[in-house]
Amino acid sequence: LVPSASPTSPESAPHRVRSPRPHHHERERERETDGRRPVAASHGGRRRPLQAQIRRGPTSHEVLMFEALREAMIEEMTLDPTVCMIGEDVGDYGGSYKVSKGLSEMFGDLRVLDTPIAENSFTGMGIGAAMKGLRPVVEGMNMGFLLLAYNQISNNCGMLPYTSGGQFKIPIVIRGPGGVGRQLGAEHSQRLESYFQSIPGIQMVACSTPYNAKGLLKAAIRSDNPVVLFEHVLLYNLKEKIPDEEYICCLEEAEMVRPGSQLTILTYSRMRYHVMQAVKTLVNKGYDPEVIDIRSLKPFDLHTIGNSIKKTHRVLIVEECMRTGGIGASLRSAIIDNFWDELDARPVCLSSQDVPTPYAATLEDATVVQPAQIVAAVEEICQS
């Protein structure tokens, strides 16, 4: 399900900026001139307009999510000559989803390095480059392919800073498309969050809007920790206005999507839009859910999550990850451990079915959580 409307992001909404208030004697003269601003006389007797200091609000531009990621790469590669990109078809072809389009012409083919189809090798090369002081961004053409690099990500990327006694840091970003697309088949519909969450030493974040995609990627590149950034294959053409000025998003912070009072819905990535579709129906039925995009999959932002649960006392987790051993299972465990006394009902988790993703569209939809299921779950929780 690709959302047809642009996301509403509280972070990306333009702020109103007031013009400076006039001095009291200017207000008196404005009243005498029916509110029109007067002109002041210069020392030479000629009259000139008063120079009002008008502060303008931040400007913005509309981008697709893949363009927001591309902007982040351009800005960081321009600011820091140690930032580079490694992966299959990232050079002249511009990446499988055009995130690196034009970058090889801008920065050269040594900083935007095309590789053979050898995920274990080029991921290891990226880790070695990070050990020697570079800040590589490794793109997996599809996140499912990075299972071939699991040894590098687990044994080297996550553990080398510890096993070397702190002699090495690994400032690497591993990113790429994943999730259930439209009839991409089981091998191309992987959700690797559950695979990577148990690896010590790495951070995991999931973007869901053009705004946070750019902000999270920039923050991940600047981090001295290895970061895995999950991008959903169906969100690359999502449109949103983002600020012209530079910004970054905190890697460990969740986003409040919709304040509410009755129940907390925790979600991330594509499921954010399934949740918001369900919320329209729930509001029409008189419910007032609070929606949080957790964004940080490891570690969880338990401060934001806990404050919401202390207010609503009920929680529903909605994910596209698998039911067994998924992000939802870990999050539900953390909620029970930390906020059990705040709960008025058991925490509920809606996840994908524990089956390979079918190719047939109707069967594919049946394996993923749909808005109607979210509505039914909220009604059941609130009535318990």
Stockholm file with secondary structure:
# STOCKHOLM 1.0

chainA/1-384         LVPSASPTSPESAPHRVRSPRPHHHERERERETDGRRPVAASHGGRRRPLQAQIRRGPTSHEVLMFEALREAMIEEMTLDPTVCMIGEDVGDYGGSYKVSKGLSEMFGDLRVLDTPIAENSFTGMGIGAAMKGLRPVVEGMNMGFLLLAYNQISNNCGMLPYTSGGQFKIPIVIRGPGGVGRQLGAEHSQRLESYFQSIPGIQMVACSTPYNAKGLLKAAIRSDNPVVLFEHVLLYNLKEKIPDEEYICCLEEAEMVRPGSQLTILTYSRMRYHVMQAVKTLVNKGYDPEVIDIRSLKPFDLHTIGNSIKKTHRVLIVEECMRTGGIGASLRSAIIDNFWDELDARPVCLSSQDVPTPYAATLEDATVVQPAQIVAAVEEICQS
#=GR chainA/1-384 SS CCCSSCCCCTTTSCCCCCCCCCCHHHHHHHHHTTTCCCEEECTTSCEEECCCCCCCCCCEEEEEHHHHHHHHHHHHHHHCTTEEEEETTCSTTCCTTSTTTTHHHHHCTTTEEECCSCHHHHHHHHHHHHHTTCEEEEECSSGGGGGGGHHIIIIIIITHHHHTTTSCCCCCEEEEEESCCSSCCSTTSCCTHHHHTTSTTCEEEECCSHHHHHHHHHHHHHCSSCEEEEEETTSTTCEEEEESSCCCCCTTCCEEEECCSSEEEEECTTHHHHHHHHHHHHHHTTCCEEEEECCEEESCCHHHHHHHHHHHCCEEEEEEEESTTCHHHHHHHHHHHHHGGGCSSCCEEEEECSSCCCSSHHHHHHHSCCHHHHHHHHHHHHHC
#=GC SS_cons         CCCSSCCCCTTTSCCCCCCCCCCHHHHHHHHHTTTCCCEEECTTSCEEECCCCCCCCCCEEEEEHHHHHHHHHHHHHHHCTTEEEEETTCSTTCCTTSTTTTHHHHHCTTTEEECCSCHHHHHHHHHHHHHTTCEEEEECSSGGGGGGGHHIIIIIIITHHHHTTTSCCCCCEEEEEESCCSSCCSTTSCCTHHHHTTSTTCEEEECCSHHHHHHHHHHHHHCSSCEEEEEETTSTTCEEEEESSCCCCCTTCCEEEECCSSEEEEECTTHHHHHHHHHHHHHHTTCCEEEEECCEEESCCHHHHHHHHHHHCCEEEEEEEESTTCHHHHHHHHHHHHHGGGCSSCCEEEEECSSCCCSSHHHHHHHSCCHHHHHHHHHHHHHC
//
